[in-house]
Amino acid sequence: MKYGFYAITGIGLILFQTTICPGLPFYFFCYDLLLPVVISAGIYRSPREGILGVLVLGFLMDQLSGAPFGLYITTYLWLFLAVKLARRFIHVKNLFFLVLISAVGVVMENTLMLISAFLQGTEDRMYGSIANTIVWQTVVASATAPLMVSGLEYLSGKWNRWLAVRSSGERKC
């Protein structure tokens, strides 16, 4: 059940992001809410555990979001690998790193979206000031993603303790 917590969290965030967020008046502030999940997987999970979860979440987002196929898989995979690589050289639980990698993730995803739009010739359908949206999403992600990563790790610990108690209780019967 290592994957249970991330599966439930990921699917819940996907549903929230694809159904509820577009109806919110401050939708342009909403960055991809799965970026903190990918960052958390990069920090706290083994490469084997994390890569499978990242690919599944990216595939689901690609299917449900209406974005060009492969955008989310590509973004999540590169972000996950960047966190794993950075883990070798710096203390990744540092607040500055979490803010920086969150901002990089938002900029990277929006850049891939723009490149995809230009390649498809659909850039004229993009809404309003793209630069303004990217800046606001980056600021909001920098402020909230580190909190989400910390919250995910806390809740993951609670989940694992609950499973340990539950499974030890079942063995005694």
N, CA and C atoms as an extended XYZ file, in Angstrom:
519
Properties=species:S:1:pos:R:3:atomname:S:1:resname:S:1:resid:I:1 pbc="F F F"
N         0.807       -1.214        0.000 N   MET     1
C         0.000        0.000        0.000 CA  MET     1
C         0.843        1.269        0.000 C   MET     1
N         2.125        1.146       -0.418 N   LYS     2
C         2.963        2.335       -0.521 CA  LYS     2
C         2.353        3.360       -1.476 C   LYS     2
N         1.711        2.859       -2.518 N   TYR     3
C         1.174        3.739       -3.546 CA  TYR     3
C        -0.206        4.293       -3.191 C   TYR     3
N        -0.858        3.727       -2.205 N   GLY     4
C        -2.224        4.110       -1.873 CA  GLY     4
C        -2.390        5.580       -1.561 C   GLY     4
N        -1.526        6.111       -0.719 N   PHE     5
C        -1.638        7.515       -0.335 CA  PHE     5
C        -1.466        8.432       -1.541 C   PHE     5
N        -0.435        8.178       -2.332 N   TYR     6
C        -0.190        9.034       -3.492 CA  TYR     6
C        -1.258        8.853       -4.561 C   TYR     6
N        -1.800        7.654       -4.676 N   ALA     7
C        -2.884        7.431       -5.648 CA  ALA     7
C        -4.128        8.217       -5.257 C   ALA     7
N        -4.515        8.130       -3.999 N   ILE     8
C        -5.706        8.847       -3.524 CA  ILE     8
C        -5.496       10.354       -3.620 C   ILE     8
N        -4.340       10.815       -3.173 N   THR     9
C        -4.035       12.246       -3.229 CA  THR     9
C        -3.989       12.741       -4.671 C   THR     9
N        -3.294       12.005       -5.517 N   GLY    10
C        -3.157       12.410       -6.913 CA  GLY    10
C        -4.486       12.459       -7.641 C   GLY    10
N        -5.298       11.424       -7.485 N   ILE    11
C        -6.600       11.393       -8.156 CA  ILE    11
C        -7.504       12.491       -7.614 C   ILE    11
N        -7.453       12.724       -6.311 N   GLY    12
C        -8.243       13.805       -5.730 CA  GLY    12
C        -7.841       15.167       -6.282 C   GLY    12
N        -6.534       15.403       -6.388 N   LEU    13
C        -6.060       16.679       -6.938 CA  LEU    13
C        -6.368       16.810       -8.427 C   LEU    13
N        -6.292       15.708       -9.164 N   ILE    14
C        -6.640       15.743      -10.587 CA  ILE    14
C        -8.109       16.110      -10.755 C   ILE    14
N        -8.963       15.470       -9.985 N   LEU    15
C       -10.399       15.774      -10.077 CA  LEU    15
C       -10.682       17.215       -9.685 C   LEU    15
N       -10.053       17.693       -8.618 N   PHE    16
C       -10.239       19.078       -8.189 CA  PHE    16
C        -9.756       20.049       -9.268 C   PHE    16
N        -8.587       19.767       -9.822 N   GLN    17
C        -7.986       20.674      -10.799 CA  GLN    17
C        -8.738       20.700      -12.125 C   GLN    17
N        -9.299       19.568      -12.534 N   THR    18
C        -9.952       19.524      -13.842 CA  THR    18
C       -11.447       19.825      -13.789 C   THR    18
N       -12.064       19.755      -12.609 N   THR    19
C       -13.505       19.999      -12.536 CA  THR    19
C       -13.862       21.265      -11.763 C   THR    19
N       -13.230       21.510      -10.645 N   ILE    20
C       -13.615       22.631       -9.786 CA  ILE    20
C       -12.811       23.896      -10.103 C   ILE    20
N       -11.504       23.763      -10.268 N   CYS    21
C       -10.652       24.939      -10.501 CA  CYS    21
C       -11.081       25.803      -11.691 C   CYS    21
N       -11.470       25.213      -12.833 N   PRO    22
C       -11.851       26.081      -13.963 CA  PRO    22
C       -13.050       26.983      -13.668 C   PRO    22
N       -13.863       26.645      -12.704 N   GLY    23
C       -15.015       27.468      -12.364 CA  GLY    23
C       -14.731       28.539      -11.331 C   GLY    23
N       -13.535       28.549      -10.778 N   LEU    24
C       -13.184       29.534       -9.757 CA  LEU    24
C       -12.843       30.870      -10.395 C   LEU    24
N       -13.226       31.979       -9.742 N   PRO    25
C       -12.950       33.294      -10.323 CA  PRO    25
C       -11.453       33.620      -10.401 C   PRO    25
N       -10.654       33.013       -9.566 N   PHE    26
C        -9.213       33.274       -9.564 CA  PHE    26
C        -8.455       32.110      -10.216 C   PHE    26
N        -9.057       31.530      -11.254 N   TYR    27
C        -8.488       30.356      -11.918 CA  TYR    27
C        -7.097       30.610      -12.483 C   TYR    27
N        -6.827       31.798      -12.971 N   PHE    28
C        -5.510       32.040      -13.571 CA  PHE    28
C        -4.383       31.995      -12.552 C   PHE    28
N        -4.709       32.050      -11.244 N   PHE    29
C        -3.709       31.874      -10.194 CA  PHE    29
C        -3.366       30.406       -9.975 C   PHE    29
N        -4.274       29.520      -10.390 N   CYS    30
C        -4.106       28.089      -10.123 CA  CYS    30
C        -3.007       27.497      -10.993 C   CYS    30
N        -1.967       27.050      -10.361 N   TYR    31
C        -0.926       26.314      -11.058 CA  TYR    31
C        -1.280       24.831      -11.002 C   TYR    31
N        -0.478       24.004      -11.624 N   ASP    32
C        -0.727       22.567      -11.626 CA  ASP    32
C        -0.522       22.026      -10.210 C   ASP    32
N        -1.587       21.582       -9.595 N   LEU    33
C        -1.540       21.151       -8.200 CA  LEU    33
C        -0.810       19.828       -7.996 C   LEU    33
N        -0.494       19.138       -9.063 N   LEU    34
C         0.262       17.892       -8.931 CA  LEU    34
C         1.774       18.134       -8.870 C   LEU    34
N         2.210       19.348       -9.164 N   LEU    35
C         3.645       19.626       -9.075 CA  LEU    35
C         4.194       19.366       -7.665 C   LEU    35
N         3.501       19.786       -6.600 N   PRO    36
C         4.010       19.443       -5.264 CA  PRO    36
C         4.035       17.938       -4.995 C   PRO    36
N         3.112       17.188       -5.585 N   VAL    37
C         3.116       15.733       -5.426 CA  VAL    37
C         4.352       15.153       -6.104 C   VAL    37
N         4.677       15.656       -7.285 N   VAL    38
C         5.864       15.180       -8.008 CA  VAL    38
C         7.135       15.551       -7.237 C   VAL    38
N         7.189       16.763       -6.712 N   ILE    39
C         8.349       17.190       -5.921 CA  ILE    39
C         8.485       16.326       -4.676 C   ILE    39
N         7.375       16.070       -4.012 N   SER    40
C         7.390       15.229       -2.820 CA  SER    40
C         7.856       13.812       -3.152 C   SER    40
N         7.391       13.275       -4.258 N   ALA    41
C         7.833       11.937       -4.676 CA  ALA    41
C         9.329       11.932       -4.966 C   ALA    41
N         9.824       13.009       -5.551 N   GLY    42
C        11.250       13.106       -5.840 CA  GLY    42
C        12.101       13.185       -4.582 C   GLY    42
N        11.568       13.808       -3.556 N   ILE    43
C        12.323       13.967       -2.312 CA  ILE    43
C        12.232       12.721       -1.441 C   ILE    43
N        11.030       12.193       -1.258 N   TYR    44
C        10.796       11.189       -0.231 CA  TYR    44
C        10.649        9.748       -0.731 C   TYR    44
N        10.535        9.523       -2.011 N   ARG    45
C        10.311        8.173       -2.532 CA  ARG    45
C        11.521        7.691       -3.302 C   ARG    45
N        11.668        6.377       -3.377 N   SER    46
C        12.755        5.793       -4.156 CA  SER    46
C        12.479        6.046       -5.640 C   SER    46
N        13.522        5.972       -6.472 N   PRO    47
C        13.292        6.186       -7.908 CA  PRO    47
C        12.258        5.230       -8.496 C   PRO    47
N        12.284        3.978       -8.080 N   ARG    48
C        11.334        2.999       -8.622 CA  ARG    48
C         9.902        3.336       -8.222 C   ARG    48
N         9.686        3.678       -6.979 N   GLU    49
C         8.340        4.039       -6.521 CA  GLU    49
C         7.872        5.336       -7.182 C   GLU    49
N         8.752        6.322       -7.192 N   GLY    50
C         8.376        7.644       -7.677 CA  GLY    50
C         8.104        7.690       -9.167 C   GLY    50
N         8.933        7.010       -9.955 N   ILE    51
C         8.803        7.108      -11.399 CA  ILE    51
C         7.486        6.508      -11.872 C   ILE    51
N         7.069        5.411      -11.259 N   LEU    52
C         5.801        4.796      -11.640 CA  LEU    52
C         4.636        5.727      -11.328 C   LEU    52
N         4.634        6.296      -10.129 N   GLY    53
C         3.570        7.226       -9.743 CA  GLY    53
C         3.531        8.461      -10.620 C   GLY    53
N         4.706        9.000      -10.932 N   VAL    54
C         4.799       10.199      -11.763 CA  VAL    54
C         4.253        9.922      -13.166 C   VAL    54
N         4.614        8.782      -13.731 N   LEU    55
C         4.133        8.445      -15.076 CA  LEU    55
C         2.625        8.230      -15.101 C   LEU    55
N         2.098        7.566      -14.079 N   VAL    56
C         0.647        7.331      -14.021 CA  VAL    56
C        -0.103        8.655      -13.854 C   VAL    56
N         0.357        9.505      -12.943 N   LEU    57
C        -0.302       10.802      -12.749 CA  LEU    57
C        -0.199       11.666      -13.999 C   LEU    57
N         0.955       11.655      -14.663 N   GLY    58
C         1.110       12.409      -15.899 CA  GLY    58
C         0.179       11.911      -16.989 C   GLY    58
N         0.052       10.601      -17.102 N   PHE    59
C        -0.850       10.026      -18.096 CA  PHE    59
C        -2.300       10.411      -17.815 C   PHE    59
N        -2.707       10.330      -16.549 N   LEU    60
C        -4.081       10.703      -16.189 CA  LEU    60
C        -4.342       12.179      -16.479 C   LEU    60
N        -3.400       13.034      -16.131 N   MET    61
C        -3.581       14.467      -16.407 CA  MET    61
C        -3.630       14.733      -17.907 C   MET    61
N        -2.795       14.046      -18.668 N   ASP    62
C        -2.829       14.216      -20.122 CA  ASP    62
C        -4.190       13.812      -20.684 C   ASP    62
N        -4.792       12.785      -20.133 N   GLN    63
C        -6.076       12.307      -20.629 CA  GLN    63
C        -7.235       13.224      -20.223 C   GLN    63
N        -7.173       13.782      -19.028 N   LEU    64
C        -8.309       14.529      -18.494 CA  LEU    64
C        -8.243       16.039      -18.689 C   LEU    64
N        -7.076       16.581      -18.984 N   SER    65
C        -6.934       18.032      -18.960 CA  SER    65
C        -7.266       18.730      -20.268 C   SER    65
N        -7.175       18.039      -21.370 N   GLY    66
C        -7.379       18.693      -22.659 CA  GLY    66
C        -6.116       19.336      -23.197 C   GLY    66
N        -5.027       19.234      -22.468 N   ALA    67
C        -3.740       19.742      -22.939 CA  ALA    67
C        -3.171       18.761      -23.966 C   ALA    67
N        -2.208       19.199      -24.743 N   PRO    68
C        -1.594       18.280      -25.713 CA  PRO    68
C        -1.034       17.046      -25.002 C   PRO    68
N        -1.271       15.888      -25.609 N   PHE    69
C        -0.836       14.649      -24.968 CA  PHE    69
C         0.677       14.631      -24.810 C   PHE    69
N         1.124       14.246      -23.648 N   GLY    70
C         2.541       14.160      -23.338 CA  GLY    70
C         3.067       15.347      -22.557 C   GLY    70
N         2.294       16.421      -22.484 N   LEU    71
C         2.755       17.615      -21.774 CA  LEU    71
C         3.017       17.309      -20.302 C   LEU    71
N         2.057       16.705      -19.647 N   TYR    72
C         2.191       16.460      -18.214 CA  TYR    72
C         3.180       15.333      -17.918 C   TYR    72
N         3.160       14.284      -18.724 N   ILE    73
C         4.135       13.208      -18.514 CA  ILE    73
C         5.551       13.772      -18.630 C   ILE    73
N         5.787       14.572      -19.653 N   THR    74
C         7.110       15.156      -19.869 CA  THR    74
C         7.499       16.073      -18.718 C   THR    74
N         6.600       16.963      -18.341 N   THR    75
C         6.896       17.899      -17.254 CA  THR    75
C         7.165       17.168      -15.953 C   THR    75
N         6.294       16.234      -15.597 N   TYR    76
C         6.450       15.517      -14.329 CA  TYR    76
C         7.722       14.682      -14.315 C   TYR    76
N         8.021       14.043      -15.420 N   LEU    77
C         9.213       13.199      -15.485 CA  LEU    77
C        10.479       14.035      -15.325 C   LEU    77
N        10.576       15.154      -16.053 N   TRP    78
C        11.764       15.998      -15.942 CA  TRP    78
C        11.886       16.648      -14.563 C   TRP    78
N        10.762       17.053      -13.994 N   LEU    79
C        10.796       17.642      -12.648 CA  LEU    79
C        11.227       16.608      -11.620 C   LEU    79
N        10.685       15.410      -11.720 N   PHE    80
C        11.062       14.325      -10.814 CA  PHE    80
C        12.565       14.041      -10.915 C   PHE    80
N        13.063       13.936      -12.151 N   LEU    81
C        14.491       13.669      -12.351 CA  LEU    81
C        15.360       14.818      -11.843 C   LEU    81
N        14.902       16.060      -12.011 N   ALA    82
C        15.652       17.217      -11.511 CA  ALA    82
C        15.747       17.189       -9.983 C   ALA    82
N        14.664       16.827       -9.326 N   VAL    83
C        14.687       16.741       -7.863 CA  VAL    83
C        15.616       15.616       -7.420 C   VAL    83
N        15.535       14.471       -8.081 N   LYS    84
C        16.425       13.349       -7.741 CA  LYS    84
C        17.891       13.724       -7.944 C   LYS    84
N        18.182       14.431       -9.031 N   LEU    85
C        19.555       14.853       -9.287 CA  LEU    85
C        20.018       15.882       -8.257 C   LEU    85
N        19.169       16.840       -7.945 N   ALA    86
C        19.521       17.874       -6.960 CA  ALA    86
C        19.736       17.265       -5.584 C   ALA    86
N        19.052       16.183       -5.310 N   ARG    87
C        19.168       15.503       -4.020 CA  ARG    87
C        20.594       15.034       -3.746 C   ARG    87
N        21.343       14.787       -4.804 N   ARG    88
C        22.730       14.337       -4.648 CA  ARG    88
C        23.657       15.455       -4.188 C   ARG    88
N        23.293       16.702       -4.500 N   PHE    89
C        24.213       17.803       -4.279 CA  PHE    89
C        23.799       18.770       -3.178 C   PHE    89
N        22.504       18.902       -2.938 N   ILE    90
C        22.044       19.868       -1.935 CA  ILE    90
C        21.005       19.225       -1.026 C   ILE    90
N        20.746       19.891        0.077 N   HIS    91
C        19.735       19.442        1.027 CA  HIS    91
C        18.366       19.839        0.474 C   HIS    91
N        17.634       18.892       -0.077 N   VAL    92
C        16.414       19.218       -0.810 CA  VAL    92
C        15.231       19.569        0.081 C   VAL    92
N        15.319       19.328        1.351 N   LYS    93
C        14.210       19.697        2.243 CA  LYS    93
C        14.310       21.156        2.678 C   LYS    93
N        15.317       21.847        2.192 N   ASN    94
C        15.534       23.253        2.468 CA  ASN    94
C        14.391       24.077        1.859 C   ASN    94
N        13.872       25.047        2.590 N   LEU    95
C        12.769       25.882        2.116 CA  LEU    95
C        13.123       26.610        0.821 C   LEU    95
N        14.342       27.122        0.732 N   PHE    96
C        14.758       27.828       -0.487 CA  PHE    96
C        14.695       26.901       -1.696 C   PHE    96
N        15.152       25.662       -1.537 N   PHE    97
C        15.106       24.704       -2.643 CA  PHE    97
C        13.666       24.400       -3.034 C   PHE    97
N        12.788       24.218       -2.056 N   LEU    98
C        11.384       23.917       -2.366 CA  LEU    98
C        10.723       25.063       -3.127 C   LEU    98
N        11.018       26.296       -2.723 N   VAL    99
C        10.484       27.460       -3.435 CA  VAL    99
C        11.047       27.499       -4.857 C   VAL    99
N        12.341       27.297       -4.989 N   LEU   100
C        12.985       27.354       -6.297 CA  LEU   100
C        12.483       26.257       -7.229 C   LEU   100
N        12.406       25.034       -6.769 N   ILE   101
C        11.987       23.929       -7.636 CA  ILE   101
C        10.504       24.054       -7.991 C   ILE   101
N         9.698       24.623       -7.099 N   SER   102
C         8.290       24.866       -7.419 CA  SER   102
C         8.160       25.881       -8.542 C   SER   102
N         8.928       26.949       -8.441 N   ALA   103
C         8.904       27.973       -9.490 CA  ALA   103
C         9.416       27.405      -10.811 C   ALA   103
N        10.474       26.623      -10.757 N   VAL   104
C        11.013       26.000      -11.973 CA  VAL   104
C         9.977       25.076      -12.606 C   VAL   104
N         9.265       24.324      -11.785 N   GLY   105
C         8.238       23.418      -12.308 CA  GLY   105
C         7.123       24.158      -13.039 C   GLY   105
N         6.654       25.259      -12.469 N   VAL   106
C         5.589       26.045      -13.105 CA  VAL   106
C         6.082       26.656      -14.413 C   VAL   106
N         7.268       27.233      -14.388 N   VAL   107
C         7.816       27.851      -15.601 CA  VAL   107
C         8.058       26.784      -16.673 C   VAL   107
N         8.585       25.635      -16.271 N   MET   108
C         8.848       24.560      -17.224 CA  MET   108
C         7.555       24.067      -17.871 C   MET   108
N         6.526       23.867      -17.076 N   GLU   109
C         5.255       23.389      -17.612 CA  GLU   109
C         4.629       24.412      -18.563 C   GLU   109
N         4.642       25.668      -18.180 N   ASN   110
C         4.078       26.709      -19.039 CA  ASN   110
C         4.899       26.894      -20.314 C   ASN   110
N         6.200       26.745      -20.222 N   THR   111
C         7.049       26.836      -21.411 CA  THR   111
C         6.731       25.702      -22.381 C   THR   111
N         6.596       24.483      -21.851 N   LEU   112
C         6.229       23.356      -22.709 CA  LEU   112
C         4.848       23.559      -23.330 C   LEU   112
N         3.933       24.155      -22.582 N   MET   113
C         2.595       24.430      -23.102 CA  MET   113
C         2.679       25.442      -24.254 C   MET   113
N         3.467       26.489      -24.081 N   LEU   114
C         3.624       27.499      -25.136 CA  LEU   114
C         4.290       26.911      -26.379 C   LEU   114
N         5.326       26.119      -26.189 N   ILE   115
C         5.988       25.482      -27.328 CA  ILE   115
C         5.009       24.594      -28.077 C   ILE   115
N         4.226       23.839      -27.334 N   SER   116
C         3.231       22.968      -27.951 CA  SER   116
C         2.190       23.781      -28.720 C   SER   116
N         1.750       24.900      -28.144 N   ALA   117
C         0.760       25.747      -28.815 CA  ALA   117
C         1.326       26.337      -30.106 C   ALA   117
N         2.582       26.767      -30.075 N   PHE   118
C         3.193       27.316      -31.284 CA  PHE   118
C         3.372       26.248      -32.359 C   PHE   118
N         3.753       25.053      -31.948 N   LEU   119
C         3.933       23.973      -32.918 CA  LEU   119
C         2.614       23.555      -33.558 C   LEU   119
N         1.529       23.650      -32.799 N   GLN   120
C         0.218       23.284      -33.327 CA  GLN   120
C        -0.468       24.449      -34.027 C   GLN   120
N         0.087       25.643      -33.884 N   GLY   121
C        -0.518       26.821      -34.501 CA  GLY   121
C        -1.744       27.316      -33.761 C   GLY   121
N        -1.828       27.023      -32.468 N   THR   122
C        -3.002       27.431      -31.687 CA  THR   122
C        -2.677       28.532      -30.691 C   THR   122
N        -1.546       29.213      -30.875 N   GLU   123
C        -1.170       30.233      -29.897 CA  GLU   123
C        -2.138       31.398      -29.867 C   GLU   123
N        -2.909       31.601      -30.956 N   ASP   124
C        -3.863       32.704      -30.975 CA  ASP   124
C        -5.066       32.429      -30.071 C   ASP   124
N        -5.244       31.196      -29.656 N   ARG   125
C        -6.346       30.853      -28.747 CA  ARG   125
C        -5.963       30.974      -27.276 C   ARG   125
N        -4.712       31.276      -26.993 N   MET   126
C        -4.272       31.415      -25.609 CA  MET   126
C        -4.920       32.673      -25.016 C   MET   126
N        -5.274       32.617      -23.760 N   TYR   127
C        -5.984       33.712      -23.110 CA  TYR   127
C        -5.043       34.797      -22.627 C   TYR   127
N        -5.474       36.035      -22.809 N   GLY   128
C        -4.875       37.219      -22.193 CA  GLY   128
C        -3.364       37.280      -22.209 C   GLY   128
N        -2.852       37.879      -21.189 N   SER   129
C        -1.418       38.067      -21.048 CA  SER   129
C        -0.787       36.798      -20.487 C   SER   129
N        -0.095       36.084      -21.334 N   ILE   130
C         0.512       34.817      -20.931 CA  ILE   130
C         1.596       35.051      -19.887 C   ILE   130
N         2.408       36.070      -20.089 N   ALA   131
C         3.493       36.352      -19.147 CA  ALA   131
C         2.944       36.675      -17.766 C   ALA   131
N         1.861       37.453      -17.707 N   ASN   132
C         1.250       37.806      -16.429 CA  ASN   132
C         0.754       36.544      -15.707 C   ASN   132
N         0.125       35.658      -16.438 N   THR   133
C        -0.377       34.418      -15.852 CA  THR   133
C         0.765       33.570      -15.313 C   THR   133
N         1.834       33.448      -16.086 N   ILE   134
C         2.976       32.638      -15.647 CA  ILE   134
C         3.604       33.231      -14.397 C   ILE   134
N         3.731       34.554      -14.354 N   VAL   135
C         4.311       35.195      -13.165 CA  VAL   135
C         3.444       34.937      -11.943 C   VAL   135
N         2.128       35.134      -12.075 N   TRP   136
C         1.247       34.910      -10.930 CA  TRP   136
C         1.247       33.452      -10.481 C   TRP   136
N         1.211       32.523      -11.429 N   GLN   137
C         1.251       31.111      -11.062 CA  GLN   137
C         2.564       30.762      -10.374 C   GLN   137
N         3.645       31.350      -10.825 N   THR   138
C         4.951       31.089      -10.212 CA  THR   138
C         4.989       31.626       -8.782 C   THR   138
N         4.445       32.819       -8.574 N   VAL   139
C         4.415       33.401       -7.223 CA  VAL   139
C         3.544       32.557       -6.295 C   VAL   139
N         2.368       32.180       -6.765 N   VAL   140
C         1.466       31.371       -5.932 CA  VAL   140
C         2.088       30.009       -5.645 C   VAL   140
N         2.705       29.390       -6.642 N   ALA   141
C         3.353       28.093       -6.430 CA  ALA   141
C         4.514       28.199       -5.458 C   ALA   141
N         5.289       29.274       -5.574 N   SER   142
C         6.423       29.464       -4.667 CA  SER   142
C         5.964       29.628       -3.225 C   SER   142
N         4.790       30.199       -3.035 N   ALA   143
C         4.269       30.412       -1.684 CA  ALA   143
C         3.563       29.176       -1.127 C   ALA   143
N         2.881       28.416       -1.973 N   THR   144
C         2.049       27.323       -1.459 CA  THR   144
C         2.634       25.927       -1.654 C   THR   144
N         3.431       25.718       -2.684 N   ALA   145
C         3.944       24.372       -2.951 CA  ALA   145
C         4.822       23.828       -1.818 C   ALA   145
N         5.721       24.625       -1.222 N   PRO   146
C         6.491       24.082       -0.098 CA  PRO   146
C         5.590       23.635        1.063 C   PRO   146
N         4.508       24.376        1.292 N   LEU   147
C         3.559       23.964        2.338 CA  LEU   147
C         2.871       22.654        1.958 C   LEU   147
N         2.532       22.526        0.673 N   MET   148
C         1.893       21.290        0.220 CA  MET   148
C         2.844       20.102        0.315 C   MET   148
N         4.112       20.302       -0.035 N   VAL   149
C         5.091       19.219        0.055 CA  VAL   149
C         5.241       18.779        1.510 C   VAL   149
N         5.359       19.737        2.425 N   SER   150
C         5.470       19.403        3.846 CA  SER   150
C         4.206       18.716        4.348 C   SER   150
N         3.053       19.220        3.924 N   GLY   151
C         1.790       18.610        4.318 CA  GLY   151
C         1.634       17.203        3.776 C   GLY   151
N         2.066       16.991        2.539 N   LEU   152
C         2.008       15.648        1.957 CA  LEU   152
C         2.882       14.671        2.731 C   LEU   152
N         4.075       15.103        3.116 N   GLU   153
C         4.955       14.217        3.874 CA  GLU   153
C         4.359       13.911        5.249 C   GLU   153
N         3.776       14.907        5.885 N   TYR   154
C         3.134       14.695        7.189 CA  TYR   154
C         1.970       13.709        7.065 C   TYR   154
N         1.106       13.939        6.081 N   LEU   155
C        -0.046       13.056        5.884 CA  LEU   155
C         0.380       11.658        5.443 C   LEU   155
N         1.450       11.565        4.673 N   SER   156
C         1.971       10.266        4.268 CA  SER   156
C         2.463        9.480        5.486 C   SER   156
N         3.120       10.177        6.409 N   GLY   157
C         3.553        9.532        7.652 CA  GLY   157
C         2.370        9.027        8.466 C   GLY   157
N         1.324        9.846        8.563 N   LYS   158
C         0.099        9.423        9.259 CA  LYS   158
C        -0.516        8.198        8.591 C   LYS   158
N        -0.564        8.229        7.248 N   TRP   159
C        -1.111        7.114        6.475 CA  TRP   159
C        -0.332        5.825        6.761 C   TRP   159
N         1.008        5.931        6.738 N   ASN   160
C         1.844        4.753        6.978 CA  ASN   160
C         1.684        4.219        8.389 C   ASN   160
N         1.565        5.109        9.382 N   ARG   161
C         1.346        4.657       10.762 CA  ARG   161
C        -0.015        3.991       10.901 C   ARG   161
N        -1.022        4.564       10.261 N   TRP   162
C        -2.357        3.973       10.296 CA  TRP   162
C        -2.344        2.576        9.674 C   TRP   162
N        -1.657        2.432        8.555 N   LEU   163
C        -1.563        1.116        7.911 CA  LEU   163
C        -0.802        0.121        8.780 C   LEU   163
N         0.256        0.608        9.453 N   ALA   164
C         1.033       -0.279       10.321 CA  ALA   164
C         0.181       -0.781       11.485 C   ALA   164
N        -0.587        0.114       12.095 N   VAL   165
C        -1.457       -0.279       13.199 CA  VAL   165
C        -2.540       -1.230       12.702 C   VAL   165
N        -3.094       -0.906       11.582 N   ARG   166
C        -4.164       -1.725       11.008 CA  ARG   166
C        -3.660       -3.124       10.645 C   ARG   166
N        -2.481       -3.202       10.029 N   SER   167
C        -1.964       -4.513        9.631 CA  SER   167
C        -1.475       -5.313       10.830 C   SER   167
N        -0.951       -4.652       11.870 N   SER   168
C        -0.523       -5.392       13.067 CA  SER   168
C        -1.730       -5.913       13.833 C   SER   168
N        -2.834       -5.174       13.782 N   GLY   169
C        -4.072       -5.634       14.423 CA  GLY   169
C        -4.662       -6.834       13.705 C   GLY   169
N        -4.529       -6.876       12.403 N   GLU   170
C        -5.064       -7.996       11.631 CA  GLU   170
C        -4.237       -9.257       11.850 C   GLU   170
N        -2.964       -9.122       12.086 N   ARG   171
C        -2.095      -10.291       12.296 CA  ARG   171
C        -2.368      -10.963       13.629 C   ARG   171
N        -2.810      -10.220       14.621 N   LYS   172
C        -3.050      -10.784       15.944 CA  LYS   172
C        -4.305      -11.638       15.976 C   LYS   172
N        -5.231      -11.396       15.079 N   CYS   173
C        -6.487      -12.133       15.095 CA  CYS   173
C        -6.354      -13.545       14.659 C   CYS   173
